[in-house]
Amino acid sequence: MAKSKKYTTVPFTVVFDSNGKAKINEPFTNAVKLKKGQSFFWHNINYQSEENPCILCSGYGIDEDTAEALTELDTRPRYFTTPKGVVFILRAVNSDPNEEDDLVSVRFWVDKNKIISFSSR
């Protein structure tokens, strides 16, 4: 029997109900699925994890090219739209004096019922 692929635990997921009330959930180890009465979620992922393209494509239905843009190691700031959502890739100032990099990449997938943010720290 083949072992199922284990997804990397993500730092957090916030789920909003239909009244806008937020609940921070325990870290998920796979794609988030909305339940009855829930309308929106924010899911944060470490983009350096090798499992993330699998989560994005099979768990969220994001096409392979978009998943690659969201998870590639070297990227440039930009945004683009797809038929299913919008991608934002930004740079932020790194305030950690112990890190070599002055800038860090922050990436977002946004669609009608979710925000998936990606960071490496």
Secondary structure, DSSP 8 states (H G I E B T S, - for coil): ----------SEEEEEETTS-EEEE---SS-----TTEEEEEEEEETT-TTHHHIIIIIH---HHHHHHHH-SS--SEEEE-SS-EEEEEEEE---TT-S-SEEEEEEEEETTEEEEEE--
